[in-house]
């Protein structure tokens, strides 16, 4: 005989209230499902939760790891943790593993504005993460390797960096730009007095790099004569930035023309020299490619660049070339989303900027008397106020 149960209304109401997600339990379930453990006899030894610290924007779960378990194992399970928690997750290891689960999500897009400018410094905004805006100081880490698939933010990031440096240190910065996309992105900036040369193909790139390496040798002699070791310990304020947009076009293995191969070989050798020696004498290399392979990124360039900026990559191999680690292949398909890595990896959303925004801000700078040329002289043909913004590239 079936007995009809009468459930109190208050219990029905309680049952309808969704339970608060237990992040601790979810993390533990992911560790179990992904077998993040050691087996000792019949016992499985997992990372042990030591403490939990709740902050305004994130919660930190601190784990002790079984002896012999590398913290890098969490690289492989971060995607699973993010999906299970439906939030962003980061980790770092400092004697114990600190797993941060963020309460909010990164913006899918945010615009560059004048508040990001840091006058008198070599600091540029990298992007927003859950703790605020991250900056990169080119006097601390002089070179940067940038990569990822096309249309996801590399060129926008480099334009933002170029613009910030112009606004921060307009009197003490100069640029040599190798725009190997036929000059489509940076040639329009050639009118700025800080832009010394813009090369648009491998032949022009070789000619530009001859001038840069000649200047490098001159500076080495000057430093030696003055007893200087590093530009940071001198009164010299000027910094020279060499920006390479699409370094794969300088790969001898990719260039088909036999004559061009020789020029490509010289370019890679020159860029390797700049990466090895240039930082000490005030040269800063920003090397970008959408094809992060061993051929596209010369080993000497990569070995001498600490800072990496990776947008979404097409494969684990590409991520490993850029970051010496996996992870960039798992970034969401959001333009401007990237991994910034110096001593550790941080996921950021890069500020969006386009040509119209750059010229408008430069025009404002001109009106305050800081610019040395009329911005109208710098506008490319067709760059009118009613143009629609460009997309990430």
C-alpha positions, 0 to 999 in steps of 0.5 A: 500500500502506497502512503501519500506523504505530505511535505511541509510547504516550507520544505518545498520552498527550501528544495526550490532554492538552488544550492550555493555552489561548493567550489571546494567540493567541485575542485576536489571532484576535478582532482579525482576525475583527472587523477591528480594523485599518487597511489600508495598501496591501496591509498590515493594521495591527493593535494590537500586543502590547507586553508581558504582565503576569501577576498573581494574579487577572488577566493584563494585555495591553498593546497599542499602537494604530495612530495614529488608532484610538480605544480605544473600538473595544474596547467593540464587541468586548468581548462577542466577547473574553469569549465567545472567552476564556470569561472576564471582560475589561476594558480601559482606555487610559493611553498604551497599551491595557491589556486585562485578562483575569481568571482567575476569574468574578464571583459570581452572588450574594453577601450584604451583611454588617456588614463592608461598613459604614464608620462615619463615612464617606459610602462605600457598597459598590457591588459586587464585581469581580475586584479586590475590593469597590468603594466609592462616596464621596458626598462625592466624587461627590454624585449618582448615576443608576441604571437598568436593566430591572425585577427586576435589582437597582436597588431592592436596590442603593438599599436597600443604599445607604440602609442603609449610609448609616444605619449609617455616619452615622446622626446626620448623614444625612436622607432624602427618598424619592420611592417612585413604585412606590406606596410599596411599597418604601420607605414601610415605612422612614418610621418611622426618624427619619432619613426625613423624608418618603416620597412615593408619587405625583406629587402627594406628590412635588411637595409633598415637593420644594417642601420640599426646594427651600425648604431648598435656598434657605435653605442657599444664603443661609446659605452666602452669609452665611458665605462658604461655597462647598462643604459639604466646606470647612465644619464642617457634617456633615449630608447630605440624600439625595433618593432617586427610585425610578422617575423615569419616573413624573415625566415629563410625557410619560408622565403621562396626567392633565392636572392631574398633568402640571403637578405632573410638570413641577414635579418635574422642574424641582425635581430638575434644580435639586437636581442643578445646585446641591444638591451644594455645599450637602450634597444628594445625589440618587440618581435611578433608573428602569427606563425610561432614555429622554430623557423619563424622565431630564431632561437637566439631571439627567443632565448634572449627574450624573457617577456612573452605575450601570446594570443590564442594559438592554433596548437599546443606546439605553437603555444610551447614555441611562444611560452615554452609551455602549453595554455595558449591553445586553450584561450577562449576565442575572444579577440584581445584575450592573451597570456602575458608571461614574465615570471609567471603566466597571467591571462589578460584582456588587451585594451582595444585601440584603432587608428582613429583613436590614436590620431584623436589622442595625438591631436589632443596632445598637439592642442596642449603644445606637446606634439611637434607636428600637426596631427593632420599631416600624419593622418593617412588618406581616408582616415576621417572621423566617420570611419568605422573602427578597425577590428582586432588583428 
